[in-house]
Amino acid sequence: MTMSPRVRKAMLAVHIAASVGWLGAIAAYIALNVPIVAGADEQLVRAAHLMMRPVAWYAVVPLAVTSLVTGIVQSLGTPWGLFRHYWVLISLVMTVFATVILLLHMGDVDALAARAADPSSDVGRLNGDLFHSIGGLVVLLVPLVLNLYKPRGLTRYGWRKQQEQRAASR
Amino acid sequence: MPGWVKALGIAILLLVAIVVLVMLLSGGQHGPGMHG
């Protein structure tokens, strides 16, 4: 099913806003780790860990899901398709991977925030969460570049579909 | 398969191998529940 140009543009605007917003939210999450890595005082370390939770739940997760869903809708509603071009397929795999890891990791984000909220907990065990946030940023840069350059290359399925369309138009 | 897909695949495999190696060398302090 192909979307009308007006709907396609509106959907593209939402997809770009969500995807760029996702990267921005991760940047904010990484920024919260800076005082922890820099060895700030106990209050700041606890506050940074507490703030990671709302940033993750109310910015990173909704933007990730919106980016994934609008990306799938955008692919299915245009001639690009979801499995026809390597750049679309790889972008999909990377985005699904990043979203699944993010959702699996949210329990750890909650646990870190709970520990930071407990004044009796050892602040030395609050080590931040740089690994996943930087990893997420690196993973998401791949679809970003692929979506900008759209490098050529049809998958087997895409090639077959193209042949079918050519045969049908003759 | 286009050359850029193969290059990207090799780059991703290398990156994953480096991450796994670093995790193993640092004692495997990673995974769900490690902060709990």
N, CA and C atoms of all chains as a GROMACS GRO file, in nm:
protein
  618
    1MET      N    1   0.085  -0.119   0.000
    1MET     CA    2   0.000   0.000   0.000
    1MET      C    3   0.088   0.125   0.000
    2THR      N    4   0.065   0.212  -0.098
    2THR     CA    5   0.146   0.332  -0.107
    2THR      C    6   0.069   0.450  -0.048
    3MET      N    7   0.139   0.532   0.033
    3MET     CA    8   0.075   0.648   0.095
    3MET      C    9   0.068   0.763  -0.005
    4SER      N   10  -0.027   0.852   0.017
    4SER     CA   11  -0.034   0.972  -0.067
    4SER      C   12   0.085   1.061  -0.030
    5PRO      N   13   0.130   1.149  -0.123
    5PRO     CA   14   0.247   1.233  -0.095
    5PRO      C   15   0.232   1.316   0.032
    6ARG      N   16   0.112   1.364   0.058
    6ARG     CA   17   0.091   1.447   0.177
    6ARG      C   18   0.111   1.366   0.306
    7VAL      N   19   0.051   1.247   0.309
    7VAL     CA   20   0.065   1.159   0.428
    7VAL      C   21   0.211   1.116   0.443
    8ARG      N   22   0.274   1.084   0.329
    8ARG     CA   23   0.414   1.038   0.331
    8ARG      C   24   0.505   1.145   0.391
    9LYS      N   25   0.483   1.272   0.350
    9LYS     CA   26   0.567   1.380   0.403
    9LYS      C   27   0.544   1.401   0.552
   10ALA      N   28   0.416   1.394   0.593
   10ALA     CA   29   0.384   1.411   0.735
   10ALA      C   30   0.449   1.300   0.817
   11MET      N   31   0.441   1.177   0.765
   11MET     CA   32   0.500   1.063   0.834
   11MET      C   33   0.652   1.075   0.839
   12LEU      N   34   0.710   1.124   0.730
   12LEU     CA   35   0.855   1.143   0.724
   12LEU      C   36   0.900   1.246   0.828
   13ALA      N   37   0.820   1.354   0.843
   13ALA     CA   38   0.852   1.459   0.940
   13ALA      C   39   0.853   1.401   1.082
   14VAL      N   40   0.751   1.319   1.112
   14VAL     CA   41   0.743   1.256   1.246
   14VAL      C   42   0.862   1.162   1.266
   15HIS      N   43   0.893   1.085   1.161
   15HIS     CA   44   1.004   0.988   1.170
   15HIS      C   45   1.138   1.060   1.195
   16ILE      N   46   1.164   1.167   1.120
   16ILE     CA   47   1.291   1.240   1.138
   16ILE      C   48   1.296   1.302   1.277
   17ALA      N   49   1.184   1.365   1.318
   17ALA     CA   50   1.180   1.430   1.451
   17ALA      C   51   1.207   1.328   1.561
   18ALA      N   52   1.142   1.210   1.552
   18ALA     CA   53   1.160   1.107   1.655
   18ALA      C   54   1.302   1.052   1.653
   19SER      N   55   1.356   1.029   1.534
   19SER     CA   56   1.490   0.968   1.525
   19SER      C   57   1.598   1.063   1.575
   20VAL      N   58   1.588   1.190   1.532
   20VAL     CA   59   1.685   1.290   1.579
   20VAL      C   60   1.667   1.314   1.729
   21GLY      N   61   1.539   1.315   1.771
   21GLY     CA   62   1.511   1.332   1.914
   21GLY      C   63   1.568   1.218   1.997
   22TRP      N   64   1.563   1.096   1.942
   22TRP     CA   65   1.619   0.978   2.010
   22TRP      C   66   1.770   0.999   2.033
   23LEU      N   67   1.839   1.043   1.928
   23LEU     CA   68   1.983   1.068   1.941
   23LEU      C   69   2.008   1.178   2.045
   24GLY      N   70   1.924   1.283   2.041
   24GLY     CA   71   1.939   1.394   2.137
   24GLY      C   72   1.915   1.347   2.280
   25ALA      N   73   1.815   1.261   2.299
   25ALA     CA   74   1.785   1.210   2.433
   25ALA      C   75   1.901   1.124   2.484
   26ILE      N   76   1.963   1.047   2.394
   26ILE     CA   77   2.081   0.968   2.434
   26ILE      C   78   2.196   1.061   2.472
   27ALA      N   79   2.211   1.170   2.396
   27ALA     CA   80   2.316   1.268   2.428
   27ALA      C   81   2.294   1.326   2.569
   28ALA      N   82   2.167   1.354   2.601
   28ALA     CA   83   2.136   1.406   2.736
   28ALA      C   84   2.168   1.301   2.842
   29TYR      N   85   2.138   1.176   2.810
   29TYR     CA   86   2.166   1.064   2.903
   29TYR      C   87   2.317   1.051   2.926
   30ILE      N   88   2.393   1.063   2.816
   30ILE     CA   89   2.540   1.056   2.828
   30ILE      C   90   2.589   1.173   2.913
   31ALA      N   91   2.530   1.291   2.891
   31ALA     CA   92   2.572   1.411   2.968
   31ALA      C   93   2.554   1.390   3.118
   32LEU      N   94   2.448   1.313   3.156
   32LEU     CA   95   2.426   1.284   3.298
   32LEU      C   96   2.537   1.197   3.356
   33ASN      N   97   2.607   1.126   3.270
   33ASN     CA   98   2.716   1.039   3.316
   33ASN      C   99   2.846   1.115   3.338
   34VAL      N  100   2.855   1.236   3.282
   34VAL     CA  101   2.982   1.312   3.290
   34VAL      C  102   3.023   1.340   3.434
   35PRO      N  103   2.932   1.396   3.519
   35PRO     CA  104   2.976   1.420   3.657
   35PRO      C  105   3.013   1.291   3.732
   36ILE      N  106   2.952   1.179   3.695
   36ILE     CA  107   2.983   1.051   3.761
   36ILE      C  108   3.124   1.007   3.725
   37VAL      N  109   3.155   1.014   3.596
   37VAL     CA  110   3.289   0.975   3.549
   37VAL      C  111   3.393   1.072   3.600
   38ALA      N  112   3.355   1.200   3.609
   38ALA     CA  113   3.451   1.304   3.653
   38ALA      C  114   3.474   1.301   3.804
   39GLY      N  115   3.402   1.214   3.875
   39GLY     CA  116   3.422   1.201   4.019
   39GLY      C  117   3.366   1.316   4.099
   40ALA      N  118   3.243   1.355   4.068
   40ALA     CA  119   3.179   1.466   4.140
   40ALA      C  120   3.144   1.423   4.283
   41ASP      N  121   3.094   1.519   4.361
   41ASP     CA  122   3.060   1.486   4.500
   41ASP      C  123   2.937   1.394   4.505
   42GLU      N  124   2.914   1.334   4.623
   42GLU     CA  125   2.812   1.230   4.638
   42GLU      C  126   2.673   1.275   4.595
   43GLN      N  127   2.636   1.398   4.634
   43GLN     CA  128   2.500   1.448   4.602
   43GLN      C  129   2.478   1.454   4.452
   44LEU      N  130   2.579   1.504   4.380
   44LEU     CA  131   2.566   1.517   4.235
   44LEU      C  132   2.561   1.380   4.168
   45VAL      N  133   2.641   1.285   4.219
   45VAL     CA  134   2.640   1.149   4.162
   45VAL      C  135   2.502   1.086   4.182
   46ARG      N  136   2.445   1.101   4.302
   46ARG     CA  137   2.311   1.044   4.328
   46ARG      C  138   2.206   1.113   4.240
   47ALA      N  139   2.215   1.247   4.230
   47ALA     CA  140   2.117   1.322   4.150
   47ALA      C  141   2.125   1.280   4.003
   48ALA      N  142   2.245   1.262   3.953
   48ALA     CA  143   2.262   1.223   3.812
   48ALA      C  144   2.197   1.087   3.787
   49HIS      N  145   2.219   0.991   3.878
   49HIS     CA  146   2.158   0.859   3.863
   49HIS      C  147   2.006   0.865   3.871
   50LEU      N  148   1.955   0.952   3.961
   50LEU     CA  149   1.809   0.966   3.972
   50LEU      C  150   1.749   1.023   3.844
   51MET      N  151   1.820   1.118   3.783
   51MET     CA  152   1.768   1.183   3.661
   51MET      C  153   1.775   1.094   3.538
   52MET      N  154   1.863   0.993   3.541
   52MET     CA  155   1.874   0.904   3.426
   52MET      C  156   1.741   0.831   3.401
   53ARG      N  157   1.672   0.799   3.511
   53ARG     CA  158   1.547   0.721   3.498
   53ARG      C  159   1.441   0.798   3.418
   54PRO      N  160   1.402   0.923   3.459
   54PRO     CA  161   1.301   0.993   3.378
   54PRO      C  162   1.347   1.025   3.237
   55VAL      N  163   1.476   1.054   3.219
   55VAL     CA  164   1.525   1.082   3.082
   55VAL      C  165   1.506   0.956   2.996
   56ALA      N  166   1.539   0.840   3.055
   56ALA     CA  167   1.527   0.715   2.979
   56ALA      C  168   1.380   0.680   2.952
   57TRP      N  169   1.296   0.685   3.058
   57TRP     CA  170   1.157   0.641   3.043
   57TRP      C  171   1.072   0.739   2.963
   58TYR      N  172   1.093   0.870   2.982
   58TYR     CA  173   1.003   0.969   2.921
   58TYR      C  174   1.059   1.035   2.796
   59ALA      N  175   1.185   1.009   2.764
   59ALA     CA  176   1.241   1.066   2.640
   59ALA      C  177   1.297   0.955   2.551
   60VAL      N  178   1.394   0.878   2.602
   60VAL     CA  179   1.462   0.779   2.516
   60VAL      C  180   1.365   0.671   2.467
   61VAL      N  181   1.291   0.610   2.558
   61VAL     CA  182   1.203   0.497   2.520
   61VAL      C  183   1.090   0.541   2.424
   62PRO      N  184   1.012   0.648   2.457
   62PRO     CA  185   0.905   0.686   2.362
   62PRO      C  186   0.959   0.726   2.225
   63LEU      N  187   1.073   0.795   2.223
   63LEU     CA  188   1.128   0.837   2.094
   63LEU      C  189   1.180   0.716   2.015
   64ALA      N  190   1.236   0.619   2.086
   64ALA     CA  191   1.285   0.497   2.019
   64ALA      C  192   1.168   0.423   1.954
   65VAL      N  193   1.061   0.404   2.030
   65VAL     CA  194   0.945   0.330   1.977
   65VAL      C  195   0.882   0.406   1.861
   66THR      N  196   0.869   0.539   1.876
   66THR     CA  197   0.811   0.621   1.768
   66THR      C  198   0.896   0.613   1.643
   67SER      N  199   1.028   0.620   1.661
   67SER     CA  200   1.120   0.613   1.546
   67SER      C  201   1.105   0.479   1.475
   68LEU      N  202   1.100   0.372   1.552
   68LEU     CA  203   1.088   0.238   1.494
   68LEU      C  204   0.955   0.221   1.418
   69VAL      N  205   0.846   0.258   1.484
   69VAL     CA  206   0.713   0.239   1.424
   69VAL      C  207   0.697   0.326   1.298
   70THR      N  208   0.735   0.454   1.308
   70THR     CA  209   0.720   0.543   1.191
   70THR      C  210   0.814   0.500   1.078
   71GLY      N  211   0.929   0.445   1.112
   71GLY     CA  212   1.022   0.396   1.010
   71GLY      C  213   0.961   0.279   0.934
   72ILE      N  214   0.897   0.188   1.007
   72ILE     CA  215   0.834   0.072   0.943
   72ILE      C  216   0.718   0.118   0.854
   73VAL      N  217   0.634   0.208   0.909
   73VAL     CA  218   0.520   0.259   0.831
   73VAL      C  219   0.570   0.330   0.704
   74GLN      N  220   0.674   0.410   0.722
   74GLN     CA  221   0.732   0.486   0.610
   74GLN      C  222   0.782   0.391   0.500
   75SER      N  223   0.847   0.282   0.542
   75SER     CA  224   0.900   0.186   0.444
   75SER      C  225   0.788   0.115   0.371
   76LEU      N  226   0.688   0.069   0.448
   76LEU     CA  227   0.580  -0.008   0.387
   76LEU      C  228   0.489   0.079   0.300
   77GLY      N  229   0.483   0.209   0.331
   77GLY     CA  230   0.393   0.299   0.259
   77GLY      C  231   0.458   0.368   0.140
   78THR      N  232   0.581   0.331   0.109
   78THR     CA  233   0.651   0.390  -0.006
   78THR      C  234   0.708   0.277  -0.092
   79PRO      N  235   0.752   0.311  -0.214
   79PRO     CA  236   0.808   0.206  -0.300
   79PRO      C  237   0.939   0.145  -0.244
   80TRP      N  238   0.998   0.208  -0.142
   80TRP     CA  239   1.122   0.152  -0.086
   80TRP      C  240   1.101   0.013  -0.028
   81GLY      N  241   0.987  -0.009   0.035
   81GLY     CA  242   0.960  -0.139   0.099
   81GLY      C  243   1.048  -0.160   0.222
   82LEU      N  244   1.022  -0.271   0.290
   82LEU     CA  245   1.095  -0.298   0.415
   82LEU      C  246   1.212  -0.393   0.393
   83PHE      N  247   1.200  -0.483   0.293
   83PHE     CA  248   1.303  -0.586   0.274
   83PHE      C  249   1.364  -0.581   0.133
   84ARG      N  250   1.339  -0.475   0.059
   84ARG     CA  251   1.383  -0.470  -0.081
   84ARG      C  252   1.524  -0.415  -0.096
   85HIS      N  253   1.560  -0.318  -0.014
   85HIS     CA  254   1.690  -0.253  -0.027
   85HIS      C  255   1.773  -0.281   0.099
   86TYR      N  256   1.904  -0.306   0.074
   86TYR     CA  257   1.990  -0.338   0.188
   86TYR      C  258   1.992  -0.226   0.291
   87TRP      N  259   1.993  -0.098   0.246
   87TRP     CA  260   2.004   0.011   0.342
   87TRP      C  261   1.882   0.018   0.433
   88VAL      N  262   1.762  -0.015   0.380
   88VAL     CA  263   1.640  -0.015   0.462
   88VAL      C  264   1.644  -0.133   0.560
   89LEU      N  265   1.683  -0.250   0.507
   89LEU     CA  266   1.686  -0.372   0.590
   89LEU      C  267   1.786  -0.359   0.706
   90ILE      N  268   1.907  -0.305   0.674
   90ILE     CA  269   2.009  -0.289   0.779
   90ILE      C  270   1.964  -0.185   0.882
   91SER      N  271   1.902  -0.076   0.833
   91SER     CA  272   1.850   0.026   0.926
   91SER      C  273   1.745  -0.035   1.019
   92LEU      N  274   1.658  -0.119   0.963
   92LEU     CA  275   1.554  -0.184   1.043
   92LEU      C  276   1.618  -0.274   1.150
   93VAL      N  277   1.714  -0.357   1.108
   93VAL     CA  278   1.778  -0.451   1.202
   93VAL      C  279   1.848  -0.375   1.315
   94MET      N  280   1.920  -0.269   1.279
   94MET     CA  281   1.993  -0.192   1.381
   94MET      C  282   1.896  -0.123   1.477
   95THR      N  283   1.786  -0.070   1.424
   95THR     CA  284   1.689   0.002   1.508
   95THR      C  285   1.616  -0.096   1.600
   96VAL      N  286   1.579  -0.212   1.547
   96VAL     CA  287   1.512  -0.313   1.631
   96VAL      C  288   1.608  -0.358   1.740
   97PHE      N  289   1.735  -0.383   1.702
   97PHE     CA  290   1.836  -0.426   1.799
   97PHE      C  291   1.851  -0.322   1.911
   98ALA      N  292   1.866  -0.195   1.872
   98ALA     CA  293   1.884  -0.088   1.972
   98ALA      C  294   1.763  -0.076   2.063
   99THR      N  295   1.642  -0.091   2.006
   99THR     CA  296   1.520  -0.078   2.086
   99THR      C  297   1.506  -0.195   2.184
  100VAL      N  298   1.536  -0.316   2.137
  100VAL     CA  299   1.524  -0.434   2.226
  100VAL      C  300   1.624  -0.424   2.341
  101ILE      N  301   1.749  -0.389   2.308
  101ILE     CA  302   1.851  -0.375   2.415
  101ILE      C  303   1.810  -0.266   2.514
  102LEU      N  304   1.756  -0.157   2.460
  102LEU     CA  305   1.711  -0.046   2.546
  102LEU      C  306   1.604  -0.095   2.644
  103LEU      N  307   1.502  -0.165   2.590
  103LEU     CA  308   1.392  -0.210   2.675
  103LEU      C  309   1.439  -0.312   2.779
  104LEU      N  310   1.532  -0.400   2.738
  104LEU     CA  311   1.586  -0.499   2.833
  104LEU      C  312   1.668  -0.430   2.942
  105HIS      N  313   1.730  -0.318   2.906
  105HIS     CA  314   1.820  -0.248   2.999
  105HIS      C  315   1.745  -0.158   3.098
  106MET      N  316   1.617  -0.132   3.073
  106MET     CA  317   1.544  -0.037   3.157
  106MET      C  318   1.533  -0.084   3.303
  107GLY      N  319   1.535  -0.214   3.324
  107GLY     CA  320   1.533  -0.266   3.462
  107GLY      C  321   1.657  -0.223   3.538
  108ASP      N  322   1.772  -0.222   3.469
  108ASP     CA  323   1.897  -0.178   3.532
  108ASP      C  324   1.893  -0.028   3.562
  109VAL      N  325   1.830   0.049   3.471
  109VAL     CA  326   1.819   0.194   3.493
  109VAL      C  327   1.735   0.219   3.619
  110ASP      N  328   1.624   0.144   3.632
  110ASP     CA  329   1.539   0.155   3.752
  110ASP      C  330   1.616   0.117   3.878
  111ALA      N  331   1.694   0.009   3.868
  111ALA     CA  332   1.770  -0.039   3.984
  111ALA      C  333   1.875   0.064   4.027
  112LEU      N  334   1.941   0.124   3.930
  112LEU     CA  335   2.042   0.227   3.961
  112LEU      C  336   1.977   0.346   4.032
  113ALA      N  337   1.860   0.389   3.980
  113ALA     CA  338   1.790   0.504   4.039
  113ALA      C  339   1.745   0.472   4.182
  114ALA      N  340   1.697   0.347   4.202
  114ALA     CA  341   1.651   0.306   4.335
  114ALA      C  342   1.769   0.306   4.434
  115ARG      N  343   1.883   0.259   4.385
  115ARG     CA  344   2.002   0.256   4.473
  115ARG      C  345   2.046   0.399   4.506
  116ALA      N  346   2.042   0.487   4.405
  116ALA     CA  347   2.084   0.626   4.426
  116ALA      C  348   1.990   0.697   4.525
  117ALA      N  349   1.861   0.657   4.525
  117ALA     CA  350   1.763   0.721   4.613
  117ALA      C  351   1.777   0.677   4.758
  118ASP      N  352   1.846   0.565   4.779
  118ASP     CA  353   1.864   0.513   4.915
  118ASP      C  354   1.989   0.577   4.978
  119PRO      N  355   1.969   0.665   5.078
  119PRO     CA  356   2.084   0.737   5.135
  119PRO      C  357   2.185   0.646   5.204
  120SER      N  358   2.140   0.525   5.240
  120SER     CA  359   2.233   0.433   5.308
  120SER      C  360   2.317   0.352   5.209
  121SER      N  361   2.285   0.365   5.080
  121SER     CA  362   2.359   0.285   4.981
  121SER      C  363   2.500   0.342   4.959
  122ASP      N  364   2.589   0.254   4.916
  122ASP     CA  365   2.729   0.292   4.893
  122ASP      C  366   2.740   0.367   4.760
  123VAL      N  367   2.779   0.494   4.767
  123VAL     CA  368   2.788   0.576   4.645
  123VAL      C  369   2.899   0.524   4.553
  124GLY      N  370   2.992   0.450   4.608
  124GLY     CA  371   3.103   0.394   4.529
  124GLY      C  372   3.056   0.290   4.429
  125ARG      N  373   2.934   0.235   4.453
  125ARG     CA  374   2.881   0.134   4.361
  125ARG      C  375   2.790   0.196   4.254
  126LEU      N  376   2.780   0.328   4.256
  126LEU     CA  377   2.703   0.398   4.153
  126LEU      C  378   2.803   0.443   4.045
  127ASN      N  379   2.814   0.359   3.942
  127ASN     CA  380   2.919   0.383   3.842
  127ASN      C  381   2.868   0.443   3.712
  128GLY      N  382   2.743   0.487   3.709
  128GLY     CA  383   2.690   0.544   3.586
  128GLY      C  384   2.651   0.437   3.486
  129ASP      N  385   2.624   0.481   3.364
  129ASP     CA  386   2.571   0.390   3.262
  129ASP      C  387   2.623   0.432   3.124
  130LEU      N  388   2.753   0.448   3.114
  130LEU     CA  389   2.810   0.498   2.988
  130LEU      C  390   2.810   0.393   2.878
  131PHE      N  391   2.836   0.266   2.914
  131PHE     CA  392   2.854   0.161   2.814
  131PHE      C  393   2.734   0.153   2.718
  132HIS      N  394   2.613   0.139   2.776
  132HIS     CA  395   2.494   0.123   2.692
  132HIS      C  396   2.461   0.250   2.615
  133SER      N  397   2.480   0.366   2.680
  133SER     CA  398   2.441   0.490   2.611
  133SER      C  399   2.534   0.521   2.493
  134ILE      N  400   2.664   0.502   2.512
  134ILE     CA  401   2.756   0.526   2.400
  134ILE      C  402   2.736   0.418   2.294
  135GLY      N  403   2.716   0.294   2.338
  135GLY     CA  404   2.689   0.185   2.243
  135GLY      C  405   2.565   0.215   2.159
  136GLY      N  406   2.460   0.262   2.225
  136GLY     CA  407   2.336   0.296   2.155
  136GLY      C  408   2.358   0.406   2.052
  137LEU      N  409   2.435   0.505   2.093
  137LEU     CA  410   2.464   0.618   2.002
  137LEU      C  411   2.539   0.569   1.878
  138VAL      N  412   2.639   0.483   1.899
  138VAL     CA  413   2.718   0.430   1.787
  138VAL      C  414   2.629   0.347   1.694
  139VAL      N  415   2.546   0.261   1.753
  139VAL     CA  416   2.457   0.175   1.672
  139VAL      C  417   2.362   0.260   1.587
  140LEU      N  418   2.309   0.368   1.648
  140LEU     CA  419   2.210   0.450   1.576
  140LEU      C  420   2.271   0.539   1.470
  141LEU      N  421   2.402   0.559   1.476
  141LEU     CA  422   2.466   0.640   1.372
  141LEU      C  423   2.466   0.567   1.237
  142VAL      N  424   2.461   0.433   1.241
  142VAL     CA  425   2.460   0.355   1.116
  142VAL      C  426   2.332   0.382   1.036
  143PRO      N  427   2.210   0.364   1.097
  143PRO     CA  428   2.090   0.398   1.020
  143PRO      C  429   2.084   0.544   0.977
  144LEU      N  430   2.137   0.632   1.063
  144LEU     CA  431   2.136   0.775   1.028
  144LEU      C  432   2.211   0.798   0.897
  145VAL      N  433   2.333   0.741   0.887
  145VAL     CA  434   2.414   0.759   0.766
  145VAL      C  435   2.347   0.688   0.647
  146LEU      N  436   2.297   0.566   0.670
  146LEU     CA  437   2.232   0.491   0.561
  146LEU      C  438   2.108   0.565   0.508
  147ASN      N  439   2.030   0.624   0.600
  147ASN     CA  440   1.909   0.696   0.559
  147ASN      C  441   1.942   0.823   0.481
  148LEU      N  442   2.058   0.882   0.510
  148LEU     CA  443   2.098   1.003   0.438
  148LEU      C  444   2.149   0.970   0.298
  149TYR      N  445   2.237   0.869   0.289
  149TYR     CA  446   2.302   0.838   0.161
  149TYR      C  447   2.225   0.739   0.074
  150LYS      N  448   2.141   0.657   0.138
  150LYS     CA  449   2.063   0.555   0.064
  150LYS      C  450   2.149   0.482  -0.039
  151PRO      N  451   2.254   0.412   0.004
  151PRO     CA  452   2.341   0.344  -0.093
  151PRO      C  453   2.266   0.236  -0.172
  152ARG      N  454   2.306   0.217  -0.298
  152ARG     CA  455   2.238   0.122  -0.386
  152ARG      C  456   2.258  -0.021  -0.339
  153GLY      N  457   2.169  -0.107  -0.380
  153GLY     CA  458   2.184  -0.249  -0.349
  153GLY      C  459   2.050  -0.311  -0.316
  154LEU      N  460   2.003  -0.400  -0.407
  154LEU     CA  461   1.877  -0.468  -0.384
  154LEU      C  462   1.902  -0.603  -0.317
  155THR      N  463   1.814  -0.641  -0.228
  155THR     CA  464   1.820  -0.774  -0.169
  155THR      C  465   1.764  -0.873  -0.274
  156ARG      N  466   1.778  -1.002  -0.247
  156ARG     CA  467   1.722  -1.102  -0.341
  156ARG      C  468   1.572  -1.081  -0.357
  157TYR      N  469   1.507  -1.058  -0.244
  157TYR     CA  470   1.362  -1.034  -0.245
  157TYR      C  471   1.330  -0.909  -0.328
  158GLY      N  472   1.408  -0.803  -0.309
  158GLY     CA  473   1.387  -0.679  -0.382
  158GLY      C  474   1.409  -0.697  -0.530
  159TRP      N  475   1.511  -0.775  -0.566
  159TRP     CA  476   1.541  -0.801  -0.707
  159TRP      C  477   1.426  -0.879  -0.772
  160ARG      N  478   1.374  -0.980  -0.698
  160ARG     CA  479   1.264  -1.060  -0.749
  160ARG      C  480   1.138  -0.974  -0.771
  161LYS      N  481   1.110  -0.887  -0.675
  161LYS     CA  482   0.994  -0.798  -0.684
  161LYS      C  483   1.008  -0.704  -0.804
  162GLN      N  484   1.132  -0.656  -0.823
  162GLN     CA  485   1.156  -0.566  -0.936
  162GLN      C  486   1.130  -0.637  -1.070
  163GLN      N  487   1.176  -0.764  -1.078
  163GLN     CA  488   1.153  -0.842  -1.200
  163GLN      C  489   1.004  -0.863  -1.225
  164GLU      N  490   0.932  -0.891  -1.114
  164GLU     CA  491   0.787  -0.912  -1.125
  164GLU      C  492   0.716  -0.787  -1.175
  165GLN      N  493   0.759  -0.672  -1.121
  165GLN     CA  494   0.696  -0.545  -1.161
  165GLN      C  495   0.726  -0.514  -1.308
  166ARG      N  496   0.851  -0.542  -1.350
  166ARG     CA  497   0.888  -0.517  -1.489
  166ARG      C  498   0.808  -0.606  -1.583
  167ALA      N  499   0.792  -0.733  -1.542
  167ALA     CA  500   0.717  -0.828  -1.624
  167ALA      C  501   0.570  -0.786  -1.632
  168ALA      N  502   0.517  -0.736  -1.522
  168ALA     CA  503   0.376  -0.695  -1.518
  168ALA      C  504   0.352  -0.570  -1.602
  169SER      N  505   0.452  -0.483  -1.612
  169SER     CA  506   0.433  -0.357  -1.685
  169SER      C  507   0.451  -0.374  -1.836
  170ARG      N  508   0.502  -0.491  -1.878
  170ARG     CA  509   0.522  -0.513  -2.023
  170ARG      C  510   0.391  -0.542  -2.095
  171MET      N  511   2.562  -0.939  -0.343
  171MET     CA  512   2.560  -0.845  -0.228
  171MET      C  513   2.659  -0.731  -0.255
  172PRO      N  514   2.614  -0.605  -0.239
  172PRO     CA  515   2.705  -0.493  -0.268
  172PRO      C  516   2.826  -0.489  -0.174
  173GLY      N  517   2.935  -0.428  -0.223
  173GLY     CA  518   3.059  -0.421  -0.144
  173GLY      C  519   3.042  -0.348  -0.012
  174TRP      N  520   2.958  -0.243  -0.010
  174TRP     CA  521   2.943  -0.165   0.113
  174TRP      C  522   2.875  -0.247   0.223
  175VAL      N  523   2.788  -0.342   0.183
  175VAL     CA  524   2.721  -0.427   0.284
  175VAL      C  525   2.825  -0.520   0.349
  176LYS      N  526   2.915  -0.577   0.263
  176LYS     CA  527   3.019  -0.665   0.316
  176LYS      C  528   3.112  -0.587   0.410
  177ALA      N  529   3.152  -0.465   0.367
  177ALA     CA  530   3.242  -0.382   0.449
  177ALA      C  531   3.176  -0.348   0.583
  178LEU      N  532   3.048  -0.312   0.578
  178LEU     CA  533   2.975  -0.278   0.701
  178LEU      C  534   2.965  -0.400   0.792
  179GLY      N  535   2.938  -0.516   0.732
  179GLY     CA  536   2.927  -0.640   0.810
  179GLY      C  537   3.058  -0.672   0.880
  180ILE      N  538   3.170  -0.657   0.807
  180ILE     CA  539   3.302  -0.684   0.867
  180ILE      C  540   3.329  -0.585   0.980
  181ALA      N  541   3.296  -0.457   0.956
  181ALA     CA  542   3.319  -0.353   1.059
  181ALA      C  543   3.238  -0.384   1.186
  182ILE      N  544   3.112  -0.426   1.168
  182ILE     CA  545   3.026  -0.457   1.283
  182ILE      C  546   3.080  -0.580   1.358
  183LEU      N  547   3.122  -0.682   1.281
  183LEU     CA  548   3.178  -0.803   1.345
  183LEU      C  549   3.303  -0.770   1.426
  184LEU      N  550   3.390  -0.684   1.368
  184LEU     CA  551   3.512  -0.644   1.438
  184LEU      C  552   3.478  -0.569   1.567
  185LEU      N  553   3.381  -0.479   1.557
  185LEU     CA  554   3.340  -0.398   1.673
  185LEU      C  555   3.283  -0.488   1.784
  186VAL      N  556   3.199  -0.584   1.743
  186VAL     CA  557   3.140  -0.677   1.841
  186VAL      C  558   3.251  -0.760   1.906
  187ALA      N  559   3.349  -0.806   1.824
  187ALA     CA  560   3.460  -0.886   1.877
  187ALA      C  561   3.541  -0.805   1.979
  188ILE      N  562   3.564  -0.677   1.948
  188ILE     CA  563   3.641  -0.591   2.040
  188ILE      C  564   3.565  -0.573   2.172
  189VAL      N  565   3.433  -0.548   2.160
  189VAL     CA  566   3.351  -0.527   2.280
  189VAL      C  567   3.352  -0.654   2.367
  190VAL      N  568   3.334  -0.770   2.303
  190VAL     CA  569   3.333  -0.898   2.377
  190VAL      C  570   3.469  -0.920   2.445
  191LEU      N  571   3.577  -0.890   2.372
  191LEU     CA  572   3.712  -0.907   2.426
  191LEU      C  573   3.735  -0.817   2.548
  192VAL      N  574   3.693  -0.691   2.534
  192VAL     CA  575   3.709  -0.595   2.645
  192VAL      C  576   3.628  -0.641   2.765
  193MET      N  577   3.506  -0.692   2.741
  193MET     CA  578   3.421  -0.739   2.852
  193MET      C  579   3.483  -0.859   2.922
  194LEU      N  580   3.540  -0.949   2.841
  194LEU     CA  581   3.603  -1.068   2.899
  194LEU      C  582   3.726  -1.030   2.980
  195LEU      N  583   3.806  -0.939   2.926
  195LEU     CA  584   3.929  -0.897   2.994
  195LEU      C  585   3.899  -0.819   3.123
  196SER      N  586   3.783  -0.747   3.121
  196SER     CA  587   3.749  -0.667   3.240
  196SER      C  588   3.668  -0.748   3.340
  197GLY      N  589   3.655  -0.877   3.320
  197GLY     CA  590   3.587  -0.964   3.417
  197GLY      C  591   3.441  -0.986   3.388
  198GLY      N  592   3.395  -0.945   3.270
  198GLY     CA  593   3.256  -0.972   3.230
  198GLY      C  594   3.153  -0.900   3.314
  199GLN      N  595   3.187  -0.780   3.362
  199GLN     CA  596   3.091  -0.703   3.442
  199GLN      C  597   2.990  -0.636   3.352
  200HIS      N  598   2.900  -0.714   3.292
  200HIS     CA  599   2.804  -0.658   3.203
  200HIS      C  600   2.682  -0.748   3.192
  201GLY      N  601   2.568  -0.688   3.161
  201GLY     CA  602   2.448  -0.768   3.138
  201GLY      C  603   2.336  -0.723   3.229
  202PRO      N  604   2.210  -0.763   3.193
  202PRO     CA  605   2.096  -0.723   3.273
  202PRO      C  606   2.112  -0.769   3.420
  203GLY      N  607   2.080  -0.682   3.512
  203GLY     CA  608   2.088  -0.717   3.652
  203GLY      C  609   2.219  -0.688   3.719
  204MET      N  610   2.320  -0.643   3.641
  204MET     CA  611   2.450  -0.621   3.703
  204MET      C  612   2.449  -0.502   3.798
  205HIS      N  613   2.354  -0.409   3.776
  205HIS     CA  614   2.346  -0.292   3.865
  205HIS      C  615   2.257  -0.321   3.988
  206GLY      N  616   2.184  -0.432   3.983
  206GLY     CA  617   2.084  -0.459   4.086
  206GLY      C  618   2.141  -0.494   4.221
   0.00000   0.00000   0.00000
